[in-house]
Amino acid sequence: MSAEEIAGSWFRYFPEHYLWSQIMCSEINLAPLGGTSFYEVDQIGKRLQDKVGDGEAWHDAWLDMADKVLALAEAEEKKGHARTAAGAYVRSAIYRFTCERFVHPEDPRKAASYREKLPHYEKGMKLQTPGFERVEVPYEEGPLPAWWIPPLNPTGNDPAIAFFDGLDASKEFTVLWGGRFLSERGIGVLCVDGPGQGETLRLGKIPSRPDYEVPGTAAFDYLDAREGVDSSRIGVMAMSMGGYYAPRIAAFEHRYAACLTWGAHFDYHEVWLHRRKVLEAGGTVSSSAIWQLPWVLGMPDMDAAMEKCRAYTLDGVAENIRMPICITHGEDDNIVPVDMAHRLYAACGSLEKELKIFRVEDGGSQHCCFDNLSMCGNWIADWWMDRFGTGG
């Protein structure tokens, strides 16, 4: 597929490199959400213009900006400028995560970058968000780290969402993508790194598993036991690869009140059959490097990962979903074809199901709406607000 054929509806910072452009577009879209600064991201982009595809150049550019913004945060904090410092701490952490996107898992810099960003992110978010806290979800292979964002104006009996991420993000991003929007609407949010995700993978060394109802049940149990949460109004949602995880959880853990997929999957093995061909042929139309899948699945090589991936299907599973479910997808998604959303919708056994396709003319038509995160995040938060009857 040529660069012109994948141009679609979104701004491509690096016209000849889809993956780099996708990440840049997502980073730019984090600016109004407080995760980045357009100026800072643009400065990184300018530095990389003649180094497209060079993973080391990518790492160094993002790391240098992370260090620069961290120094700003520390200086502003010393002056007593807490709000300015908070924003800079969060941006520094996001840049530090982004710097390791193309660092191989066996390279010690990958885990080190993640470990170093955590205290900065936590400090920034706590300065900005009352009640924001780090929590751990008890789980059989070791605790699942999570961020808890309380409802903006808690009543003492509020709904809550267990929010999982996908193949290559982390809970620090889901806080920004959707957590705050939900909190503003009176809904508590547990942004959790499940098996094969974020901190759980990088520092806990816990890979993904196809029976994601196991961590899904762990998240429900945590929320069910948490003071101030209405156990009858606990929902589950997830992004990207999480478009497999969330419906899988909904099919087996029936205590959840509702489910939403931010990007849909039906057969993850089928998606990776195509993606593997693209990447092995030197293409860039992907959401990750080719080594990402074996790492996330805990397998020694791509062949073994593809074999394990066969179990990641909702065929024969989706019909067990009985709770209300909303399936969202981008019309122009080049990573996961929109057909996956239609197949999941058709297979869902729920009598109360909704399919929302974000169109090109409205924005948010790319993979997980990375081209218009604010619009899609608000739409999704409104869906949950309407479902749970909260204000906002």
N, C-alpha and C positions, 0 to 999 in steps of 0.2 A: 504494500500500500504506500503510495507516494505521500510526501508531506502535504501536497495540495489536497489530496483525497481525505486526509484526516483533519484538515483545517477546521471544518465545521463552524461552530459558533463562538469559539473562545480565542483569547489572546495567547499566542504562542511566543514566549520570550526567546526560545531557541528553535527557529523554524525547522531545522533538520533533526531535532532530537525530541521525540514525543515525551519520553519519561522526564527528562530535565524540565521541559516546558510545563508538564503537568504539575510537578512539585513547585515550580516557581509560581504558577497560577494559584495554587493552593496557599502558598505562603503570602502572596499579595492579598488574597481574600481573608487572611487572618488579621490583616491590619485593622479593619473596623471592629474586630472582636477583641482587640488588645493583645494579640499574640505576636504581632510583628509591627514594623514600621515600613510603609511603602518606600520611603527614602532609603532606609537601611537595606532592604531587599534589593532595590534597584542598584545600589552601590555594589552589592555582591554580584548581581547580574552583569553589570558593566565589566567587572574584573574578570568574569568567566567567558566573555564573548568570543575570545580567540582560543579557548581551551575546552570547547564542548566535547563531552565524552571522557574527559580526564578526571577520574575519580579522586585522585590525590589533590588536584587543583580545587575540586569541589569541596573536599574536606577542609583544606587550608583556608579557603575564602570564608566559609561559614564559621569556622572556629575563630578566625581573627575577629570577625564581627561580634561573635559571642563574648570574647574577652573584652573588646572595646565597650560593649554595652554593659557588661558586668562591672567594669571600672566606673562607668557613669552611675550605675545603681548604688554602688558603695559610697561614692562621693556625695550623691544626693541624700542618702540616708544619714550621713554624718552631718549634713546641713539641717537635718530635721524635715526634709521634704519627702515625707513618707509616700505620698501618692505618686510622685515622679519616680521615686526609687522602686516602688512596687511594679510599675509598668516595665521599667528597665530590667528588673530581675526576671520577670516572666519572659520578656523577649529574648534575653540572653539564654535562658533555658531552652526555648524553642529553637534558637539557632544552633545551640550545642547538640541538640538531638538531630537536627537536619544535617549537621556536618558528618554524621556517621552513617548516612543512608547507603553509601557505596563502600563502606569499610566492611571487609569480610568478617564473619563471626569469629574466626580463629585469631584475628588481629586483636590484641589486648586493648587497643584504643576504643573499640566499640563499647565494651562494657564500662570502660573508664569514663568515656564521655557521658554515658547515661547516668552513672553513679554521681558524677560531679554536678550534673544539672539539677538533681532532685532537691537539694536544700535551697537552691536559688529559686526554683519554681515554687516550692512550698512557702518560702518567705514572702515572695511577691503576691501570691494568691491570698495569703492570710492578711496581708496589709490591705488588700482590696475587698475581700469577701468575708463578712462576719460569719463565724461558725464553720468556715472551711477547715477540714481536718483530714489528716491521713489516718486510714483505718486498715484493718486486715480482715479478710474473709476466711474463716477456717475452711480448710480444704485438705483432702486426703494426702496429697503429695507435698504439702507445705502451704502456708497462708498465701492467699491472693491479695496483693497490695491494691489499694483503692483510694480514691479521693471522695469524701462525702461533702456535698454541697446542700445545705439545708434550704427549705423554702425561704423566700425573702422575708415573708411575714408569717412565721409558723403559728399554727392554731393549737398544736398539741395532738392533732389527729389528722395528719396530712398524707396524701398519696406519695408514692416514691417510684422511681425507675431504676432498674439495674441496667446499666449502659455498658455493653462490651464494645471493643473496637474490632479491627480486622487483621489483615495480613502484615501490615508494615507501619501501623501507627502505634499510639500508646494512650493511656488514660489522660495524659497531660493535654492531648489534643481534643479528646471528647469533652473535657471540661469546657473548652473554648467553643467547639463546634455546636454543642447543644446543651451542655450542663447549665450554663448561665441562663439561657432562654427559658429552660424549664423551671429553674429556681424563681425567676421573675414571675412565673405564672402559678406559684404556690405549690410546686412539686419538688420534693427532695430527690437528689440524684446521687446514685452510687456509680461513679465512673471507675470501672474495675478492669485490670489487666488479667484476663483469663489465661488458661494454658496456651502457650504459643504466642503470647502477646507481650509487648512492652517490657516492663520490669520483670514480670513473671518468667519470661523467656531469657532475657539478658542476664539478670542477676540470680534468679531462682532456678534457671536451667530446666524449666518444666515445659515440655513441648505440647503442641496441640493434640486433641483427640477428637474422633468423629462423634462420640456420644457426649455432646456438649451439654446435655441435660444434667450431667454430674456437676460441673461448675455452676450451671444455671440454678440447680437446686441449692447449692451452697450459698449463692447470692441471695436467693429468696429467703432462706433460713436466717441469714444475717439481718435482712431488712425486717423480717417478721418479728425478730426479737428486739429490734431497735425501738427505744422509747420515742413516742411521738409519731410513729408511722402507722397509718391505717392499713391493716393487713388485708383488707378486702379490696384495696386499691393499689396494688403493686404490679407494675408493668415491666416488660423486658424489651429492649431494643439493642440493635448492633449495626455496625457499618461495614460495607465492603464485604470481605470474607465473612463478616458477621451476618451478612445476608443469608448465609447458611446456618450460622450458629443460632440466631434468634428463633427462626421457625423450628429448628430441631428442638430447642428448649421448649417451645410452646407445644410441640407435639407430645411431649412426655411429662412435663412438669405443669400439671393443670391447675395448680394453685395461683399462677399468675392471672391477673385480670384481663390483660390485653398484650398484644405484641405488635411491634413495628420494625420493618426492615428499612434501613437507610442504604438503599442499593440492594438488589435482590440476587440470589443464586438459586439454581435448581440442581445442577450437576456440576460440582466444582472440578471433577476430573475432566469433564468435557471442555471446560474453560481452559484448563492447563494443557490439554493436548494441543490446542491452537497456540496458546501463549509460548509453549516450549519451542514449537516450530519457528515462531517469529524470532525469539531470542537466540536460538542456535544458528539462525540464518543471519544474525547480525542486526536484526531489527530492534526498534526501540519502543514499539507500541505495547507497553506493559506498565504495570504499576510498581514493578520491583525488578531487581537483578535476578538472574536465574537461580542463584544459590539460595535465595530467600525461602523457596518452598521446602527443600530438604531440611534447612535449619529450623523452620517453624514446625515442621512435622516430626522433627527428631530422627531423621533418617540419614544414612551415611552418604547417599548419592541420589541423583535425579531419578534413576530407574526405580529405586526403592521408594522414593517419595511418591512417584506416580502410582505405584501399586497401592500404597496406603491411601492415596487420594481417592481411589475407587469407592471407598466407604463414605465419602463426603457427598452424598446425594440425598435429595428429598423425595425421590421417587419411592413410593410405597410408605413414605413417612408423613408427607404433608396432609394426607387425608385424615390423619389423627388429630389435626389441629381443630379444636372446638371453640376456642376463645375468639373474641373480636381481633382482627388482624388488619393492619394497613401495610401494603407493599408499595414502596416508592422506588423510582428508577428514573434515570435520565434518558431522554429520547435519543440522544446522540452519543451514548456511552460507547467508547471505543475499546474499553477494557473488558466489560461484561455485556454481551449483547442484550438489548432490551427484551428479546424473546424469552430470556430467563425469567423475567418478571411476569410475563404473560403465562408461562408454563406453571410457575409457582401459584399464581392466582387461580388458575384452572384446577390445580390439584388440591388446593386447600379445602379441608372438610368443613371449615367454619361457615355458618349461615350468615355471619356478619363480617364480610370482608370487603376491603376497598383497595383499588389499584390507582395509584397516583403517578402519572408520567409527567415529569417536568419537561416542558417543551422548549425547543430552540428559541422561539420568539420571546419566551418568558425568562430565560436564563435558568441555570441549574441543570442543563441538559447533559452535562458531562458526568463522568464517573463519580458517584456520591456527591454530585452537585459542587465539585471543587471549584467550578467557575462562578458560583453565586452562593456561597455558604450562608451568608446572612439571610437571604430570602428563604432558602430551604430550611435552615435551622428554625426560623420563626414559624414557617408553615407546619413543621413537624411538632414544635412545641404547642402550637395552637390545637393540633389534632389531639394531643394528650390532654390539654386543658379542657377541651370539649368533652372528651371521654370521661374525665374524672370530675368534671363539674367544679373546677377551681376558677378563681378570678385572675385577671391579668391583662 
